Amino acid sequence: MFKYFPTNYVWNLSVDLAIEMGARIGEIEEMCAPLQEAARQPDADGTRAFRATWSTMADKLCGLAEEDERRGRLISAGDKYGRAATYYLTAERLQAHGAPGRAELYGRFLDVFARGIRLAGENCERVEIPYGDGHIAGLYVRAENTQGPAPILVQVNGLDSTKEMKYRVGLPRWLAQRGVSSLVIDQPGTGEALRLHGMTAVFDSERWASKVVDWLETRDDVDPKRIGLEGVSLGGYYCPRAVAFEPRFACGVVWGANHDWRDVQKRRLAKEGSFPVPHYWEHVRWVWGARDMDDFMRIAENVHLDGVLDRITVPFLVTHGEKDSQIPLHWAQRTYDQLINSPGRELKIFTDREGGVQHSSFDNSANAGAYIADWVAETLGGRTTV
């Protein structure tokens, strides 16, 4: 794990995630060098300082991108907008719920991200999937060099990630190379669903996952018999739960097993384990729509996989980082052990030898992501050679 701030795990996590999304080390140095003292301050003061330097860099990149646009250099402009969006999102993610300017920063991020995708001509299309009285937003990435309906892997967030984060880390691109399409969504409790539409998380993830499958079945570029589901971090709970109760999924993958999130909350109350974001307890109450801590802990009692996984009858890959400081390794073993009816179930622990040992491999996603992409391609009928 790259530790720019020796005393602040949450900030290091954010920096490492930005690197995985394509941040440049020179820009990171310019943003982070003034923050050493702020990293030791309380969350509210520290995160305001973090936002200031990261937003300033993003603003600068947008200015440079505008200069490129005026000269007709649209690919260069798109690249700069893409990095600027990553920096806006990194700053937004650390702010407290309801912090002044957070909503505006998120809106700025969405606009800049979309502009970067368009100008760079990336293989990425925004889609909206009907859900309740509104919609679930997603990013659709098409399989490359494939004829006819393609297999697809639906990818879902954890507690605090967004569809754009998952897209930028690279799994959709690695899958596209292997002839597998991707749909990365902001499910209830995350990204746009939470921030723009007030859709809070639900423990019965099949509720929204089934609607996603319904939508995919209407597309003539998707093979409805080859739809898989992957979840990262808290998605390591959402994904197995959805696959267990939605039989149309052809396989499942977790990138960081999260078998018993209720236990994780109890241990965090006891000061055990690392937090993923500042203002943690305020954040989880926002995500789950809890009135107070008692209400949140009541909700959390439902967020576990015991008594669920024997319903899964399709191939399933469980992955976990050996040095995960957020979710103990033994939960990955428990998920695997309970997949008793999954044909070809597999448990893969990422070690120092291949990297990706931290939570959901945020320290080094390349080798771990390639392993997942290969497994998905082999399972859904993609390819692992050019």
Salt bridges, closest charged atoms under 4 A:
GLU27 OE2 - ARG83 NH2 2.82
GLU30 OE2 - LYS60 NZ 3.00
ASP45 OD1 - ARG48 NH2 2.48
ASP68 OD2 - LYS80 NZ 2.75
GLU69 OE1 - ARG115 NH2 2.70
ASP79 OD2 - ARG83 NH1 2.92
GLU92 OE2 - ARG102 NE 2.80
GLU92 OE2 - ARG195 NE 2.82
GLU122 OE1 - ARG168 NH1 3.00
GLU125 OE1 - ARG142 NH1 2.91
GLU128 OE2 - ARG126 NH2 3.01
GLU128 OE2 - HIS135 NE2 3.61
ASP160 OD2 - ARG93 NH2 2.68
GLU164 OE2 - LYS163 NZ 2.74
ASP186 OD2 - LYS163 NZ 2.73
GLU192 OE2 - ARG126 NH1 2.55
GLU192 OE2 - LYS163 NZ 2.60
ASP204 OD1 - ARG207 NH2 2.86
GLU206 OE2 - ARG241 NH2 2.85
ASP214 OD1 - ARG248 NH1 2.83
GLU217 OE1 - ARG248 NH1 2.97
ASP221 OD2 - ARG142 NE 3.90
ASP221 OD1 - ARG219 NE 3.02
ASP223 OD2 - ARG226 NE 2.78
GLU230 OE1 - LYS166 NZ 3.06
GLU246 OE2 - ARG248 NE 2.92
ASP260 OD1 - ARG262 NE 2.94
ASP263 OD2 - ARG267 NE 2.89
GLU272 OE1 - ARG267 NH1 3.16
ASP295 OD1 - ARG291 NH2 3.63
ASP295 OD1 - ARG298 NH2 2.58
GLU301 OE2 - LYS266 NZ 3.00
ASP306 OD1 - HIS259 NE2 2.67
ASP306 OD2 - ARG262 NH2 3.63
ASP306 OD2 - ARG334 NH2 2.99
ASP324 OD2 - HIS320 NE2 3.40
ASP324 OD2 - HIS359 ND1 2.73
ASP352 OD2 - LYS323 NZ 2.93
GLU354 OE2 - LYS348 NZ 2.97
ASP374 OD1 - ARG178 NE 2.68
